[in-house]
Amino acid sequence: MTTTVPLIYSFPGFDGVADAVADHIISAQNQTLYNTLDPKQIALIKEEQAKRPGLLTSSSTASISHSTNHSTSPSTLNLSLSTTQLTNGISNGNGKKDKKRKSADIRFKIAISGGSLVKILNQGLLSSSCKQIEDLIEWDKWDIYFADERLVPFESKDSNYGEAKRQIFDLIKGDKKPRIFHIDEALIDDSQECADDYEKILINNFARKDSVKLPMFDLLLLGCAPDGHIASLFPNHGEQLREKLAWCLPVSKAPSGPENRITLSIPVICHAARVTFVVEGLTKAPVMRIIMERPEKGLPSSIVNEGAAGKVSWFVDDDALKDCYDITKKKYKFLSIETPNST
């Protein structure tokens, strides 16, 4: 049994996992943006912001490339930055930053992986029978990053960004969209250069104003493959699993799927405010038993269970936990949306 026990939430099926993950994400969003989960308190804060437009994110936008390389290919996603965000950091007459404006510029920073996780996010955030979710997600206050990426064209089904774009981003209704930070597609032939470029994006966004050792995501969502890899950190790739300094790593000769990739490092993953694994299906049952009951095997997810102790949650269906015997499963308590009938 793992020496540091994470929270393990179990559900009868796929829909139950998707609904709970959606609630978990919205709760993390509200805690980040408003420092409360109380809907009445959140409503009062929004009402107060509405009375003082200077605290609100303006709807007028300016389009810029998110990449540090402004000569990227035409497929590079343009981002919408509000006029409030563009003027962030402007000092007042006393040379001090406007604290009120700074508080309005708080963003929900989330990193996601690919694979079956994208399908779960589609179901939970966009296809759920709970219509309340659509009103609770504040997409325009999200900054979305990727925990890893396969170095293939975005049109490929193996592209984490490409699949997330098709199954999530393109389906978001209305004009309020998240800011999305993906790799530079022009660099997919060089994993080291691509990793360096993505790390520069992280440094620019997380360490522009302050010297920080590691970026801190408000929520980092990961899946787990049948072979035990998470993000693009593979078992037996010891050098990468022991990396202490780099934020983003190149990956070559991956044992499954596209060989060349980039990935966030273990220290970055463990530094997130919340680390959440989402796993479903019978094919994951053997590796889930190793993760939970044989931590000495040193699988990447077991390393994260230990390294991010107290911040790790697992959302798993019953099939994936079929082979686990020495674990304590918990019933998930919905905090932000009404408890769906499916769970």
MARNU-818082 format. One record per residue (C-alpha): residue number from 1; residue in three letters; chain; x, y, z. Coordinates in Angstrom, 3 decimals, decimal comma. Layout:
PT	resi	resn	chain	c1	c2	c3
PT	NUM	ala	A	X	Y	Z
...
//
This chain:
PT	resi	resn	chain	c1	c2	c3
PT	1	met	A	0,000	0,000	0,000
PT	2	thr	A	1,274	3,480	-0,819
PT	3	thr	A	2,680	5,135	2,313
PT	4	thr	A	0,963	8,420	1,471
PT	5	val	A	-2,702	7,698	0,884
PT	6	pro	A	-4,381	9,895	-1,746
PT	7	leu	A	-8,112	10,490	-1,890
PT	8	ile	A	-9,698	7,811	-4,058
PT	9	tyr	A	-13,219	8,447	-5,335
PT	10	ser	A	-14,921	5,491	-6,996
PT	11	phe	A	-17,908	5,543	-9,365
PT	12	pro	A	-20,054	2,854	-11,018
PT	13	gly	A	-19,364	4,082	-14,541
PT	14	phe	A	-18,021	6,665	-16,983
PT	15	asp	A	-20,812	9,203	-16,501
PT	16	gly	A	-20,286	9,256	-12,752
PT	17	val	A	-16,582	10,001	-13,180
PT	18	ala	A	-17,293	12,763	-15,707
PT	19	asp	A	-19,899	14,488	-13,520
PT	20	ala	A	-17,700	14,408	-10,430
PT	21	val	A	-14,645	15,667	-12,310
PT	22	ala	A	-16,725	18,562	-13,662
PT	23	asp	A	-17,768	19,505	-10,124
PT	24	his	A	-14,172	19,156	-8,935
PT	25	ile	A	-12,958	21,517	-11,689
PT	26	ile	A	-15,661	24,118	-11,039
PT	27	ser	A	-14,914	23,978	-7,319
PT	28	ala	A	-11,205	24,553	-8,007
PT	29	gln	A	-12,146	27,429	-10,316
PT	30	asn	A	-14,314	29,116	-7,667
PT	31	gln	A	-11,791	28,599	-4,898
PT	32	thr	A	-9,126	30,211	-7,094
PT	33	leu	A	-11,202	33,141	-8,366
PT	34	tyr	A	-13,299	33,918	-5,271
PT	35	asn	A	-11,631	32,075	-2,388
PT	36	thr	A	-14,974	30,514	-1,499
PT	37	leu	A	-17,356	27,795	-2,658
PT	38	asp	A	-20,426	29,494	-1,195
PT	39	pro	A	-22,667	30,416	-4,173
PT	40	lys	A	-24,206	33,314	-2,236
PT	41	gln	A	-20,780	34,762	-1,494
PT	42	ile	A	-19,737	34,336	-5,131
PT	43	ala	A	-22,922	36,090	-6,283
PT	44	leu	A	-22,220	39,000	-3,920
PT	45	ile	A	-18,659	39,325	-5,207
PT	46	lys	A	-19,870	39,361	-8,803
PT	47	glu	A	-22,538	41,904	-7,932
PT	48	glu	A	-19,915	44,139	-6,345
PT	49	gln	A	-17,698	43,797	-9,404
PT	50	ala	A	-20,606	44,745	-11,639
PT	51	lys	A	-21,026	47,978	-9,688
PT	52	arg	A	-17,356	48,805	-10,277
PT	53	pro	A	-16,612	48,134	-13,949
PT	54	gly	A	-12,926	48,825	-13,387
PT	55	leu	A	-12,746	45,499	-11,563
PT	56	leu	A	-14,331	43,564	-14,392
PT	57	thr	A	-12,604	41,901	-17,301
PT	58	ser	A	-13,524	43,985	-20,313
PT	59	ser	A	-15,255	42,291	-23,213
PT	60	ser	A	-13,178	44,210	-25,742
PT	61	thr	A	-10,190	42,200	-26,880
PT	62	ala	A	-6,897	42,404	-28,661
PT	63	ser	A	-5,619	39,391	-30,550
PT	64	ile	A	-2,039	38,230	-30,047
PT	65	ser	A	-0,197	34,972	-30,517
PT	66	his	A	0,280	33,033	-27,313
PT	67	ser	A	3,617	31,673	-28,394
PT	68	thr	A	6,953	33,189	-27,539
PT	69	asn	A	7,856	32,721	-31,194
PT	70	his	A	5,814	35,231	-33,206
PT	71	ser	A	6,869	33,770	-36,542
PT	72	thr	A	4,924	30,576	-35,981
PT	73	ser	A	2,771	28,842	-38,539
PT	74	pro	A	-0,690	30,187	-39,457
PT	75	ser	A	-2,297	27,427	-37,369
PT	76	thr	A	-1,028	28,998	-34,146
PT	77	leu	A	-4,038	29,853	-31,998
PT	78	asn	A	-4,745	33,534	-31,438
PT	79	leu	A	-5,660	34,527	-27,914
PT	80	ser	A	-8,097	37,137	-26,704
PT	81	leu	A	-6,678	39,387	-24,029
PT	82	ser	A	-8,944	41,840	-22,286
PT	83	thr	A	-8,079	45,508	-22,098
PT	84	thr	A	-7,935	45,127	-18,318
PT	85	gln	A	-5,359	42,351	-18,698
PT	86	leu	A	-3,372	44,308	-21,259
PT	87	thr	A	-3,053	47,193	-18,804
PT	88	asn	A	-2,253	44,959	-15,856
PT	89	gly	A	0,683	46,280	-13,872
PT	90	ile	A	0,141	49,968	-14,701
PT	91	ser	A	0,964	51,975	-11,616
PT	92	asn	A	-1,178	54,611	-9,995
PT	93	gly	A	-0,001	58,162	-9,328
PT	94	asn	A	1,922	57,038	-6,254
PT	95	gly	A	3,888	54,482	-8,219
PT	96	lys	A	2,000	51,587	-6,630
PT	97	lys	A	0,075	48,968	-8,526
PT	98	asp	A	-3,679	49,111	-8,312
PT	99	lys	A	-4,490	46,244	-5,930
PT	100	lys	A	-8,151	46,211	-6,962
PT	101	arg	A	-7,245	45,736	-10,589
PT	102	lys	A	-4,749	43,063	-9,646
PT	103	ser	A	-7,428	41,118	-7,774
PT	104	ala	A	-9,680	41,266	-10,832
PT	105	asp	A	-6,921	39,775	-12,971
PT	106	ile	A	-6,707	36,500	-11,052
PT	107	arg	A	-6,831	33,647	-13,546
PT	108	phe	A	-7,697	29,976	-13,106
PT	109	lys	A	-4,577	28,153	-14,335
PT	110	ile	A	-5,251	24,565	-15,313
PT	111	ala	A	-3,086	21,998	-17,085
PT	112	ile	A	-4,561	18,963	-18,826
PT	113	ser	A	-3,215	15,835	-20,450
PT	114	gly	A	-4,712	13,968	-23,414
PT	115	gly	A	-6,090	10,528	-24,163
PT	116	ser	A	-9,314	9,446	-22,466
PT	117	leu	A	-9,182	12,521	-20,206
PT	118	val	A	-10,330	14,709	-23,111
PT	119	lys	A	-13,381	12,496	-23,588
PT	120	ile	A	-14,227	12,750	-19,887
PT	121	leu	A	-13,884	16,548	-19,958
PT	122	asn	A	-16,158	16,713	-22,989
PT	123	gln	A	-18,788	14,648	-21,201
PT	124	gly	A	-18,528	16,423	-17,857
PT	125	leu	A	-18,166	20,041	-18,954
PT	126	leu	A	-20,004	20,187	-22,282
PT	127	ser	A	-22,313	17,185	-22,690
PT	128	ser	A	-23,619	16,726	-19,174
PT	129	ser	A	-27,372	16,591	-18,548
PT	130	cys	A	-26,777	19,136	-15,777
PT	131	lys	A	-27,479	22,461	-17,517
PT	132	gln	A	-26,270	24,312	-14,425
PT	133	ile	A	-22,670	23,599	-15,445
PT	134	glu	A	-22,870	25,889	-18,465
PT	135	asp	A	-23,601	28,864	-16,199
PT	136	leu	A	-20,951	27,980	-13,623
PT	137	ile	A	-17,922	27,653	-15,898
PT	138	glu	A	-16,198	31,012	-16,377
PT	139	trp	A	-14,216	30,108	-19,479
PT	140	asp	A	-12,937	33,644	-20,022
PT	141	lys	A	-11,024	33,456	-16,721
PT	142	trp	A	-9,256	30,203	-17,571
PT	143	asp	A	-5,652	29,785	-18,710
PT	144	ile	A	-5,296	26,266	-20,144
PT	145	tyr	A	-1,925	24,556	-20,514
PT	146	phe	A	-0,904	21,035	-21,474
PT	147	ala	A	0,863	18,595	-19,158
PT	148	asp	A	2,383	16,958	-22,222
PT	149	glu	A	2,151	16,897	-25,976
PT	150	arg	A	2,889	14,441	-28,749
PT	151	leu	A	4,973	16,096	-31,463
PT	152	val	A	2,626	15,544	-34,373
PT	153	pro	A	0,611	17,984	-36,499
PT	154	phe	A	-2,407	19,418	-34,692
PT	155	glu	A	-4,744	17,754	-37,197
PT	156	ser	A	-3,559	14,323	-35,992
PT	157	lys	A	-5,715	12,390	-33,533
PT	158	asp	A	-2,544	11,866	-31,505
PT	159	ser	A	-2,224	15,601	-30,814
PT	160	asn	A	-3,389	16,446	-27,296
PT	161	tyr	A	-4,087	20,042	-28,272
PT	162	gly	A	-5,743	19,010	-31,534
PT	163	glu	A	-8,125	16,597	-29,818
PT	164	ala	A	-8,876	19,067	-27,015
PT	165	lys	A	-9,598	21,742	-29,612
PT	166	arg	A	-11,995	19,501	-31,517
PT	167	gln	A	-13,732	17,973	-28,493
PT	168	ile	A	-13,685	20,921	-26,067
PT	169	phe	A	-12,495	24,332	-27,222
PT	170	asp	A	-14,399	24,444	-30,537
PT	171	leu	A	-17,609	23,451	-28,732
PT	172	ile	A	-17,615	26,199	-26,106
PT	173	lys	A	-20,691	28,355	-26,629
PT	174	gly	A	-20,732	32,129	-26,546
PT	175	asp	A	-18,019	34,740	-26,892
PT	176	lys	A	-16,211	34,050	-23,622
PT	177	lys	A	-13,283	31,782	-24,378
PT	178	pro	A	-10,297	30,552	-22,398
PT	179	arg	A	-6,706	31,486	-23,112
PT	180	ile	A	-4,949	28,395	-24,445
PT	181	phe	A	-1,208	27,821	-24,380
PT	182	his	A	-0,073	25,020	-26,682
PT	183	ile	A	3,225	24,093	-28,306
PT	184	asp	A	4,532	25,779	-31,444
PT	185	glu	A	3,515	23,419	-34,242
PT	186	ala	A	6,475	24,640	-36,310
PT	187	leu	A	8,863	23,008	-33,806
PT	188	ile	A	7,509	19,453	-33,769
PT	189	asp	A	10,583	18,110	-35,586
PT	190	asp	A	12,865	19,046	-32,696
PT	191	ser	A	11,739	17,839	-29,254
PT	192	gln	A	14,449	19,748	-27,364
PT	193	glu	A	13,671	23,059	-29,074
PT	194	cys	A	9,931	22,486	-28,618
PT	195	ala	A	10,387	21,737	-24,901
PT	196	asp	A	12,587	24,814	-24,466
PT	197	asp	A	10,015	26,988	-26,236
PT	198	tyr	A	7,139	25,720	-24,097
PT	199	glu	A	9,200	26,235	-20,957
PT	200	lys	A	9,741	29,855	-22,050
PT	201	ile	A	5,953	30,260	-22,249
PT	202	leu	A	5,627	28,934	-18,694
PT	203	ile	A	8,399	31,207	-17,441
PT	204	asn	A	6,817	34,210	-19,152
PT	205	asn	A	3,413	33,496	-17,628
PT	206	phe	A	4,389	32,296	-14,153
PT	207	ala	A	7,629	34,122	-13,437
PT	208	arg	A	7,387	37,398	-15,321
PT	209	lys	A	6,993	39,525	-12,195
PT	210	asp	A	8,585	37,369	-9,535
PT	211	ser	A	11,428	34,914	-9,285
PT	212	val	A	9,829	31,498	-8,825
PT	213	lys	A	11,439	28,094	-8,638
PT	214	leu	A	8,448	26,282	-10,128
PT	215	pro	A	5,132	27,275	-11,726
PT	216	met	A	2,037	26,603	-9,651
PT	217	phe	A	-1,059	25,416	-11,482
PT	218	asp	A	-4,354	25,739	-9,635
PT	219	leu	A	-5,333	22,319	-10,973
PT	220	leu	A	-3,397	19,702	-12,911
PT	221	leu	A	-5,446	16,931	-14,521
PT	222	leu	A	-3,791	13,669	-15,544
PT	223	gly	A	-4,794	10,298	-16,868
PT	224	cys	A	-2,855	7,077	-16,434
PT	225	ala	A	-2,074	4,666	-19,269
PT	226	pro	A	-2,136	0,860	-18,953
PT	227	asp	A	1,687	0,855	-19,019
PT	228	gly	A	1,776	3,242	-16,067
PT	229	his	A	2,933	6,422	-17,798
PT	230	ile	A	1,426	9,789	-16,857
PT	231	ala	A	1,684	12,884	-19,033
PT	232	ser	A	4,673	11,696	-21,118
PT	233	leu	A	6,695	10,445	-18,163
PT	234	phe	A	7,311	6,751	-18,711
PT	235	pro	A	8,335	3,977	-16,312
PT	236	asn	A	12,013	3,059	-16,644
PT	237	his	A	12,871	6,529	-18,034
PT	238	gly	A	14,807	7,067	-14,832
PT	239	glu	A	16,734	10,168	-15,847
PT	240	gln	A	13,538	12,084	-16,554
PT	241	leu	A	11,802	10,824	-13,427
PT	242	arg	A	14,763	12,110	-11,391
PT	243	glu	A	14,896	15,548	-13,057
PT	244	lys	A	14,818	18,281	-10,402
PT	245	leu	A	15,334	21,595	-12,218
PT	246	ala	A	13,735	21,675	-15,670
PT	247	trp	A	10,093	22,642	-16,019
PT	248	cys	A	9,555	21,014	-19,408
PT	249	leu	A	11,384	17,993	-20,805
PT	250	pro	A	11,876	16,567	-24,302
PT	251	val	A	10,918	12,902	-24,738
PT	252	ser	A	12,320	10,649	-27,454
PT	253	lys	A	11,749	6,976	-28,183
PT	254	ala	A	8,544	6,769	-26,154
PT	255	pro	A	7,658	3,052	-25,850
PT	256	ser	A	4,077	3,603	-27,037
PT	257	gly	A	2,355	6,021	-29,391
PT	258	pro	A	4,266	8,852	-31,095
PT	259	glu	A	7,932	8,566	-30,129
PT	260	asn	A	8,745	12,260	-29,793
PT	261	arg	A	6,987	14,344	-27,137
PT	262	ile	A	7,402	16,986	-24,470
PT	263	thr	A	6,204	16,772	-20,883
PT	264	leu	A	6,063	18,707	-17,651
PT	265	ser	A	8,557	17,416	-15,106
PT	266	ile	A	7,744	15,625	-11,852
PT	267	pro	A	8,625	18,692	-9,696
PT	268	val	A	6,229	20,894	-11,711
PT	269	ile	A	3,422	18,336	-11,433
PT	270	cys	A	3,935	17,903	-7,685
PT	271	his	A	4,038	21,681	-7,136
PT	272	ala	A	0,458	22,184	-8,414
PT	273	ala	A	-2,127	23,280	-5,834
PT	274	arg	A	-4,241	20,242	-6,763
PT	275	val	A	-3,180	17,125	-8,675
PT	276	thr	A	-6,056	15,030	-9,977
PT	277	phe	A	-5,891	11,669	-11,738
PT	278	val	A	-8,845	10,551	-13,850
PT	279	val	A	-8,857	6,869	-14,786
PT	280	glu	A	-11,536	4,610	-16,226
PT	281	gly	A	-11,850	1,192	-17,823
PT	282	leu	A	-10,916	-2,447	-17,205
PT	283	thr	A	-7,656	-2,057	-19,123
PT	284	lys	A	-6,358	0,157	-16,295
PT	285	ala	A	-7,120	-2,350	-13,505
PT	286	pro	A	-3,710	-4,118	-13,424
PT	287	val	A	-1,687	-0,900	-13,318
PT	288	met	A	-4,004	0,662	-10,722
PT	289	arg	A	-3,224	-2,224	-8,381
PT	290	ile	A	0,527	-1,644	-8,824
PT	291	ile	A	0,144	2,104	-8,260
PT	292	met	A	-1,903	1,780	-5,105
PT	293	glu	A	-0,470	-1,378	-3,558
PT	294	arg	A	3,119	-1,571	-4,859
PT	295	pro	A	4,591	1,962	-4,624
PT	296	glu	A	8,091	0,485	-4,422
PT	297	lys	A	7,786	-0,264	-8,157
PT	298	gly	A	8,345	3,453	-8,706
PT	299	leu	A	5,711	4,130	-11,350
PT	300	pro	A	5,449	7,857	-12,193
PT	301	ser	A	2,009	8,178	-10,607
PT	302	ser	A	3,262	6,544	-7,394
PT	303	ile	A	6,066	9,116	-7,314
PT	304	val	A	3,458	11,885	-7,627
PT	305	asn	A	1,306	10,316	-4,896
PT	306	glu	A	4,287	10,690	-2,573
PT	307	gly	A	5,691	13,973	-3,894
PT	308	ala	A	2,369	15,834	-3,888
PT	309	ala	A	1,165	14,321	-0,640
PT	310	gly	A	-2,077	15,828	0,604
PT	311	lys	A	-2,940	17,383	-2,758
PT	312	val	A	-3,691	14,259	-4,810
PT	313	ser	A	-7,142	12,948	-5,738
PT	314	trp	A	-8,101	9,993	-7,924
PT	315	phe	A	-11,424	9,804	-9,773
PT	316	val	A	-11,776	6,210	-10,877
PT	317	asp	A	-14,569	3,965	-12,096
PT	318	asp	A	-15,192	0,593	-10,445
PT	319	asp	A	-13,767	-1,322	-13,416
PT	320	ala	A	-10,363	0,324	-13,057
PT	321	leu	A	-10,302	-0,560	-9,340
PT	322	lys	A	-11,420	-4,159	-9,836
PT	323	asp	A	-8,023	-5,642	-8,893
PT	324	cys	A	-7,396	-3,343	-5,910
PT	325	tyr	A	-8,096	-4,782	-2,480
PT	326	asp	A	-6,049	-2,810	0,044
PT	327	ile	A	-7,468	0,665	-0,573
PT	328	thr	A	-10,112	2,878	0,997
PT	329	lys	A	-12,607	4,297	-1,467
PT	330	lys	A	-14,563	7,429	-0,667
PT	331	lys	A	-17,912	8,721	-1,850
PT	332	tyr	A	-17,523	12,012	-3,662
PT	333	lys	A	-19,427	14,960	-2,211
PT	334	phe	A	-20,574	17,460	-4,825
PT	335	leu	A	-19,614	20,977	-3,794
PT	336	ser	A	-20,635	23,250	-6,660
PT	337	ile	A	-23,294	21,526	-8,756
PT	338	glu	A	-26,348	19,503	-7,822
PT	339	thr	A	-25,642	15,836	-7,292
PT	340	pro	A	-26,542	14,074	-10,580
PT	341	asn	A	-28,810	11,046	-10,436
PT	342	ser	A	-26,170	8,976	-12,228
PT	343	thr	A	-23,871	8,990	-9,198
//
